[in-house]
């Protein structure tokens, strides 16, 4: 075992370099194309080419384990999407740090509100992280999702630091 006592094995960071971006896209492809079949060939879209998009890579003990993507959609408004965790890391606590990192990154960039289209099975997970449901179940990329959001800009909340 390579874990150190008292040291969190999870680390999230923007995927700025080519290697990090390749890992980010590899994880998304494995989860959304191969495993969940949400997209037929690729989940890459025009948002991936935006200069203001933040591609985030979640590492567990230094190994790429998950991703999330975020970008502004209007003045003070951000959208988080493409939250993906590889199956072998789903019990390793990667998801919450990825969501918290995305929220903090949007807030640090002047965001006041962040939204997401969350798979129905993950709605309670987002509620535990302080998000609220913003409407009925809707079809997003051909599957049932729940529109959710969280207010930003109030400084660090207890759930963000915990």
C-alpha positions in Angstrom: 0.0 0.0 0.0 1.4 3.4 -1.0 -0.9 5.6 1.1 0.5 7.7 3.9 -1.4 8.0 7.2 -3.1 11.4 7.4 -2.4 12.3 3.8 -5.4 12.6 1.4 -4.7 10.4 -1.6 -7.1 12.5 -3.8 -5.8 15.6 -5.6 -7.7 17.6 -8.2 -6.0 20.0 -10.7 -6.7 21.6 -14.0 -5.5 19.6 -17.0 -3.3 22.3 -18.6 -0.7 20.2 -20.4 -1.2 17.8 -23.3 -0.7 14.7 -21.1 -3.2 15.8 -18.5 -5.7 16.7 -21.2 -5.2 13.3 -22.9 -5.9 11.6 -19.6 -9.0 13.8 -19.0 -10.4 12.8 -22.4 -9.4 9.1 -22.0 -11.4 8.9 -18.7 -14.4 10.7 -20.2 -14.4 8.4 -23.2 -14.1 5.3 -21.1 -17.1 6.3 -18.9 -19.4 8.1 -21.3 -18.8 6.3 -24.6 -17.6 2.8 -23.7 -19.3 2.2 -20.3 -22.5 4.3 -20.3 -23.0 4.6 -24.1 -24.2 8.1 -23.7 -22.4 9.1 -26.9 -21.8 6.8 -29.9 -18.2 7.7 -30.8 -16.9 10.6 -28.7 -18.2 12.9 -26.0 -15.9 15.7 -27.2 -17.9 18.8 -28.3 -17.3 22.4 -29.2 -17.1 23.4 -25.5 -13.8 21.4 -25.3 -12.2 23.8 -27.7 -13.2 26.9 -25.8 -10.4 29.0 -24.3 -12.4 29.6 -21.1 -13.2 25.9 -20.4 -11.5 24.3 -17.4 -10.7 20.6 -17.8 -10.2 19.1 -14.4 -8.3 15.9 -13.6 -8.8 14.0 -10.3 -5.9 11.9 -9.2 -5.9 9.1 -6.6 -2.4 8.3 -5.3 -1.1 10.1 -8.4 -3.1 8.0 -10.8 -5.8 9.6 -13.1 -9.1 8.5 -11.7 -11.8 11.1 -12.6 -12.7 14.3 -14.5 -15.0 17.2 -14.6 -15.3 20.1 -17.0 -16.6 23.6 -16.3 -17.1 26.8 -18.3 -19.0 30.1 -18.1 -22.4 30.3 -19.8 -23.3 33.9 -19.0 -22.2 36.8 -16.7 -21.5 35.1 -13.3 -23.0 31.8 -14.5 -21.1 28.6 -14.9 -21.9 25.1 -16.1 -20.3 22.0 -14.8 -20.5 18.8 -16.8 -18.7 15.6 -17.8 -18.2 14.5 -14.2 -16.7 11.0 -14.7 -15.0 8.6 -12.3 -13.4 5.4 -13.5 -15.2 2.3 -12.2 -12.3 1.1 -10.1 -12.2 4.4 -8.2 -15.9 4.9 -7.5 -15.5 3.8 -3.9 -12.3 5.9 -3.4 -14.0 9.2 -2.8 -13.1 11.0 -6.0 -16.5 12.4 -7.0 -17.0 14.9 -4.1 -13.5 16.5 -4.4 -14.0 16.9 -8.2 -17.4 18.7 -7.7 -15.9 20.8 -4.8 -12.9 21.7 -7.0 -15.2 22.7 -9.9 -17.4 24.9 -7.6 -14.3 26.6 -6.1 -12.8 27.1 -9.6 -16.0 28.7 -10.9 -16.2 30.9 -7.8 -12.6 31.9 -8.1 -13.3 33.1 -11.7 -16.1 35.4 -10.6 -19.0 32.9 -10.7 -22.1 33.5 -8.7 -24.1 30.5 -9.8 -23.2 27.1 -11.1 -25.5 24.7 -12.9 -25.3 21.1 -14.0 -27.4 18.4 -15.7 -27.1 15.5 -13.2 -27.9 11.9 -13.9 -31.0 11.0 -11.8 -29.0 8.4 -9.9 -26.6 11.1 -8.7 -29.2 13.7 -7.5 -28.8 12.8 -3.8 -25.0 12.9 -4.0 -25.2 16.5 -5.3 -27.8 17.4 -2.6 -25.3 16.2 0.0 -22.8 18.7 -1.5 -25.1 21.6 -1.1 -26.7 21.6 -4.6 -30.4 22.1 -5.2 -32.8 20.6 -7.7 -34.0 23.3 -10.2 -36.8 21.5 -12.0 -38.3 18.2 -13.2 -36.3 15.4 -14.8 -35.4 16.3 -18.4 -33.8 14.6 -21.3 -30.1 15.5 -21.7 -27.9 13.7 -24.3 -30.8 11.3 -24.7 -31.0 10.2 -21.0 -32.8 11.3 -17.9 -31.0 14.1 -16.0 -32.0 16.6 -13.3 -31.2 20.3 -13.6 -29.3 21.4 -10.5 -27.5 24.4 -9.3 -25.5 25.9 -6.4 -25.0 29.5 -5.4 -21.4 30.7 -5.5 -19.6 33.8 -4.2 -20.4 33.6 -0.6 -16.9 32.5 0.3 -16.0 29.0 1.5 -19.0 27.1 2.8 -18.6 24.3 5.5 -19.4 21.6 2.9 -16.7 23.0 0.6 -14.0 22.6 3.2 -15.3 19.4 4.8 
